[in-house]
């Protein structure tokens, strides 16, 4: 720590009344898991966006953020108590294993909020690190604003996710295909522990480091796991459970992550790293938006399978510490991973029942859902608006209602709906709380990004994000955001990772 303290003092720490309460537990792990690293200063940092609601939740002063936020959240100054570092991790990227790490991100430290919750405060786009692998360590404004929008939209939808506290314009350009304005995003996460963190520990740290990492993850995320014996397998089971819930929630709202590499899957069960992500419009399991996913590995319909594959990689990394007997270790790991598919199907079907207002389980529910999805695919029906219109009873507006089998399906659904013990009003309340009226439509995301990046106009973006905070409100103000894109606009739409 002495060396880092010296480097920080050379740069200049500042005392600030923002309200940070640092307690940097990650620095107490073996140093093979990270490198102490200062952010690289930028020339003219300016706050572009501040998430006031999140700042208040974290116990931070919005007024003081206006004073010191640009300097601290750009990395130009280090707040007293912060111990900046870059985390090491590995990962399977499109199936190929490689050494990775925070190539353009610096963890400022861990902040304890007023409720006692510990969260990571990370700067994304803050300069080169020992893990940059030839990259410039920087980020462009557009992708950082996209992450701000999508992460806050997922939060509004009730989906576990990292959050965005602020975006700072750096006053510098980054070179990608063209020269673009630079920016730094402040990301808030339960932690940045990934499947890839355990893969790194298993490959470059050894059993002792792996055991310490397991202990740390359990203490931080799953403190209910009390036993010393079987702690690693209990951790694996807990992560599998959380990821099954998370992926089911993604599927239920039509979210497509785009780059489900093992370094982008968290141990906490939060969504993370929103590069080429997007939301599906017309229902089609083969939907892909990412420009780099040419083979469709991470298509919408493949996400549950890929999540299971990633969790199998976590199980492999944990094998040395699951059990002293290698055969037993393998058997326990395989048994745990096999549960993922069952858990996912259970959570997905529960969610689909809620979307259809079905308040208890009956045989035939899954077929009812599948038959609807088949009709939606064949009629190219909008995924979100189909369930929205069903909730509102706007049958005449539904393109799926033109399908030859629609009337028969609708009769089956209504019969199932009215056969419930509860009254119909409760069923529609359940549908309304399960079917968002709006999502971050891709064409609207692009519109507000263009206004912000090219014109410096953040008003549209801020209004959009505010609407996305209450996606189940069904207000008249949200109507403009619920319109799907024209076929011409949607055709060939692609997203990019931003690196």
N, C-alpha and C positions, 0 to 999 in steps of 0.2 A: 504493500500500500504506500510505502514511503516514496517510491519512485513516481507513482501516480499523483500523490499529493503535491510533489514538487512540480510536475508538469501542469497540474491544474492551477497551482499558485502562479506559475509563470504566465498562464493565460489570463488569470484573473477570476477569482470567485467573487460573487456578490451576495450580500445579505439582502433579502427581499421579503416584503410583507405579503407575497402571493399566497402563502399558506402551505408550502410544501412540508411534508413530514416524512423524511427519508428514512428507510431502514433497509439496507441493501444486502439481503440474505444471499443472493446469488454469488456475491464475492467471497462467500465462505465455503463455496464448493471448490473442488480441485481446479487449479488454474488451467489444466488442459482443456476445460470446457469453455474458456473465454480468454480474451486479451483485453487488458485495460487500454482504452483508446478514447482520445478526445475527438469531438467533432471538428471538422475543418471550418474555420470562420468564413463567412460570406460578406460581400461588399456592402449591400444596402438592404438589410432585412426589414420587411414590413408585414405586419399582421394582415392577412387577407380575410380570414374567417376565424371566429372563436365560437366554440360551442358553449354558450352561456349556461345552458341547462346542465350539461355534464360538468362544467367547472364548479357550479354550485353543489352538485352531488359529491364532488371530490373534496369539497371544503375549501376551494380556492377563491380568492378575491378577484372578481371580474375587473374591478377598478385597477388593481395592482397589475393584473395581466396586461392591461392597456399600457401601463408604464414600462414594465420590465419584460413583458412577454416576447416581444420581437427578438430581443437579445438572447434570452434563455432558450426559447423554442426554435431558434436558428442555430444554437450551439456557439454563438459568439461569446457568451458568458456562461459560466457554470455556477448554478445556485449552490450555496453553502450546504453541504451534506450530500450532494450528488456525487456518485462515483461512476463516471461513464465507462462503458465497456461494450465490446462487440462479442456476441455469442457464437460459439462454434457449433455446427451441426452438419449432418450429411443428408443425403436424400436420394430417392429414386425419382428421377425426372423423366417422365414419359417412359418409365420402366427401366431406365439405365441408372445404376448406382454411381454416385460421385460425392466427393468431399465438397462441402459448401461453406456456410457460415454467413454472418451478417456482412454482406458486401457493400451495403449502402445504408446501414442503420446502426445507430448507437443507442444502447439502453442507458438512459440517464440515471436510472435507479428505480427503486420501489417506493411508492408513496402509500401511506396509510390514511385512508379517508375517515371521515367522522364516525362511520359505523364500525371501524376497525378492520375494514376490508383492505387487503394488500393488492395493489395493482402495479404493473409495469408502466413506466413512462418512457416511450421510445421515440427517437427522432428518425424518420425515414427520409433518406436523401441528404444525409448529413456529412457526406464525404467518404473518402477511401478508408478502408480498414485492412488488416492483414488477410482478410478473406475476400477481397474485392476481385481477385482473379482477372486483373487487367481492366476492370471496369472503372468508371470515373467516380463512382460512389454517390452520384447525384440523381435527382429526380426532376422530371418536368412538371409544370403546374397542372396540366390537364389530367394526368393519371392520379395525382395527389387529390385533386378535387373530386375525381371519380370515386376514389376510395372513401372520401368524406361522405359523399352522397349515398353510396351503397351500404356502407357500414351503419350509417344512421337509419337508412331505410330498413335494414334487417332488424335493427333494434326496435324500430317502431312496429314491425311485424311480430315481435315477440320471439325472435330467433336469437339464440346465444351468439354473440359476435364481439370482436374487438371493436373499440369505439374510436372516434376521431375528435380530439380536443381542439385542434387548431391547424390551420395551414398558413405558412409564412412564405411570402414571396422573397426570393433571395436577392433580387436585383442583378442576377447573373444569368447567362444563357447556358443551356446544355445542348450538346450536339447529339442528335439521333439521326433520323433520315434528313431532318433539317435542323436549323437552330431554333430552340424553343425556350420560353421563359422558365427559369428554374424555381423550385419550391421545396419546402420541407414540411412533411406531415408529422404532427404529434399523435402517436397512436397509444391508446390505453388498452391494456389487456390484463386478464387475470394472471397470465404469465405468457412467456414466449417459448415455453417448453413444447417441443414438437416430437412427432414420431422420429424425425430425423435427428433430434438431439440424442435419443437413445441409440440410434444406429451409429452415430459418431462415437458415443461412449463405448459401445460394444467393439467397434473396429479399431479405435485409437486410444481408448482409455484403459481397457481391461476390466476384470471383474470387480475390483475394489471401487473404481470410479463409477461403474454401473450400479453397484449396490448403494453408493452414496446418492446417486441421482434418483434411484427408486425411493429411498428414504425421503429425499427432498420433495419429490412429486407427491408422495402420499401425504406428507405433512402439510403441503401447501394446498392441495386440491381435494384430497380424500381423507381427511383426518379421522373419519369414522372407522377406517381400517386400523385396527389396534394391534393385531397379532404381528409378532416378529417373524414367526414361521409362516411361509406362504404369502409374504407381503407382495412379492413381485407378481404372482399370479392373480392376487386380489386387485392389484393396480391394473393389470391387463383387463380383467373382467369389468372393472369400473369404467375404463376408457372405452371399451367396446359398447357398454350400455349408453354412455353419453353420446358417442358418435352415431349409434343407431337412432337415437332421438333426434340428433342434429340433421342427419341426412334425410330423415323422414320429413322434417320441417322444411328443408330445402325443396324437396320434391312437391310438397303440398302447395307451395306458392309459385312453382315454376322457375326457381332460381338455378342458374347454371354457373358454377364456379369458374370453370375454364381451365384451371391448372391444378388438378388434385394430386400433385406430387406429394411424397411422404413428408417433405419439409414444410408443406402447407396444411398439415393436419395436426391440430393441437391436442395436447394431453388433457386440457381442461374441457374440451368439447365446444370451444368457441370457433366460429367462422373466422378465417384470417386470410390476409393477402388477396386483395381484390384488384387483380390486374385486368385480364380480359373477361371478367365476369359480365353477365347480362341476365335479363329475365326473358323467358319464353313468351311469345305472343301466341301465334297459332299452335295448337297442341300437336307436337310431333316428338316422340322419344328420341329421334335421331338429330334433334336440333343441336347445332354447334355454332358458336359465334367466334371463338378464338382463332386468330389468323395462324397461330402456330400449331393448332391441333388438326393437322391435315388429315389424319386417319380417323378422327372421331373418337379417340380413346376416352375423352372426358365429356362425351355427349350427355345430354340430360338423362336419357334412359340408362346410361352406363354408370351413373354416379354411385348407386348403391353397391354395385359389383366392385368398383374401384375402391370404395371405402373399405370393403371387406379385404381386398388385396393389400391395401395399406396396413390394415390392422394385423394381417398375417406377417408383414415385415416387422412390425413392432414386436410381435410374439417371438420372431426369430432373434431379434436383438436381445430380448430378455431371457432367452433359453439358459445362459450360463448361471443366472441367479434365481430361476424359478424353483429348481430342485437340485440337490447334489448329485442325484442319479440322472444321467442324461436321457435315458429312456422314459423315466417318469416325467421329466421336464417336458419332453416333446409331447407326450400323451396329454398332459395337462394343458399345454399351450394349444394343441389342436382342438381339444374339446372346447376351450374357451372361444376360439375363433369361429368354430362351427355355430356358436350361438348367435353370431351377429346377424345372419340372414333371418333367423326366426324373430329376433328382437325388432329388426327393421320392419319386417312385414307387419308385425303387431302394431308398432307405432304408426306406420303409414296407414293401415286400415282403420285404426282408431281415428286418425285425422280425417280420413275420407268420410267416415261415418258422420263426423261432426260437420263436414262441409255439406253433407246432404241432410242434416238435421236429424240423424238417427241417434237416439239417445241410449240405446242398448244393443247388444250384439244378437244377431240372428243368422242362422244358416242362409246362405245365398247373398249376403251383403257384398262379399268380394265380387261375385259375378255381376251384381247390379252396378258396381263401380266400373268394372272392366268393360261392360257393355256400353256405358256412357262414354268412356275414354275412346273406345273404338269408333263410335259415331263422331266424336269430336275430331278425331284424326282424319276420318274420311271426308268430313265437311270443312276441314281446315278452320275449325272453330277457335275463337280466342279463348285461351285457357282461363284467364282471370275473369273475363266478362261473362263467360258461360255460367260460372258459379255465382257471380254477382247478380246476373239477371234472374237466375233460378231463385236466389234469395229474395229478390224484389218482386218476383212473379211476372217479370217482363218476358214472357214466353215468346211473344210475337217478334221480339228483337233478337232472338237467338238463332244464329245460323244453323246450329245443330238441329233445331226444330224442323228443318227442311229434309232431314234424313228419313228414309222410308220406315225405319224402325222406331222413330221417335215417339209416336203416339203410344205404341205398346210399352216402351220403356217408361214413359211418363206415367202411364196408368199403374205400372208395377211400383214405381217410386211413391206415388201418392197413396196407394194401398198400404205400402210398408210404413209410410209416414203417419197415416191416420190410425193404424193399428196399434200405435204405441200407447202405453198407459197414460203418459203425460199429454197435456193439451197441445194443440198445434202451435199456439203462440210460443211456447217454450222451444219448440223445434226450430222455428224461424229465428228466435233469439240466438240459438246455438249456431245456426248457419251464418247469421250476421257477424258473430264474433269469430268465425272461422274462415270467412271468405272476404279478403280485403277488397275494398272498393277501388283502391288504386295501388299500383306498384310503380317502381321507377322505370317507366317505359323507356326503352332504348333511345327512341327518337327524341324524347323530351330531355333525357340526360344529355344527348349530344347538343341540343339547342341551348341549354343553360350553360354547358361547358364552353361552347363557342362564344356566348355573350361574355362570360367571365374572362376567358383567356385572351380573346382577340379584341374585346372592347373594354375590358376592365369593369364590366357591369355585373356585380354580384347579386343584384336585387332579385332577378329571376331565380337564381340558384337558391337563395335563402328562402324565398317563398315556396319553392318546390320542396325543399327539405322540411320546412315547417308542415306542409301538407302531409308529407310522408311519415311524420311522427304519429299521426292518428289515422292509419289506413282503414280502420273499421268504423270510422265515424259516419260515413255515408252522407257527407254534407254536400250542399249544392256547389260550394266552392271547389270541391274535388272533381266535379264533372269534367272540367277541361282536361284534367290529367288522366282520365279513364279511357279516352279515345285511343284505340289501337292505331298503329301507323298504316298508311296506305300500302298496298302490295308493292308498289313501285319503290317506296322508301325502304321497306323491309328487305326487299330482294337484294341479296349479296351483302347484307350488313355484316361487318366484321369488327371485332374488338382486338386490342393490342396490349401486350404486357407492360409496355412503358419503360423497359430497360434497354 
